[in-house]
Amino acid sequence: MRMGRLHSTGGFWLLVGALLLAAPLSLMGWVLLACAIHELGHYLAIRALGGGVEALRLTGLGAVMVPRGMFGYREECLIALAGPAASLALALLSAPVEETLAGVSLVLGLFNLLPVAPLDGGRILRGLVCRWFGPDTGEKISAWVTRFFALALSGAGVWVMLQGGSFTLLLFGLVFLWKGSLL
């Protein structure tokens, strides 16, 4: 039941700084709890499928579990889906008691379902198209879908900023666009 090692990148600390600039400090506890439950969903799925966790990497795009052992496309999809499922369950369970936690968890779960690498939705899309069309075609489709959604998020981020909102959506869109160009 050993978890493995914990790593953080400079991008993770930039993400924390951006969140602190964009959101009130009182919100950060709920964000941390929602993120922990989300990652717990992934962890429990990995364990249920007979695997372990080699390491947990905290990156500029969130947390990434590095599983110990090999999983097929089906198992990868299940593991990826477990995080958003845990987030959505937390949103439903906490809604009557704590609306802020419910909202944060709902946004986290839904955002992670976007079909953008390396989000959970992107991992699910990649697993499905690689299984159906083979790894080469699957990787190409996944990369193009990531680029499309990254451009859409960037455009939405510009619109939000022009309305006087936060820059974080634009920031995520640009990072996803950069990541998509590497696929």
Buried (B, 14 or more C-beta within 10 A) or exposed (E): EEEBEEEEBEBBEBBBEBBEEBBEEEBBEBBEBBBEBBBBBBBBBBEEBEBBBBBBBBBBBBBBBEBEEEBEBEBBBBBBBBBBBBBBBBBEBBBEEBEBBBBBBBBBBBBBBBBBBBBBBBBBBBBBBBBEEEEEEBBEBBBEBBBBBBBBBBEBBBEBBEEEEBBBBBBBBBBBBEBBEEB
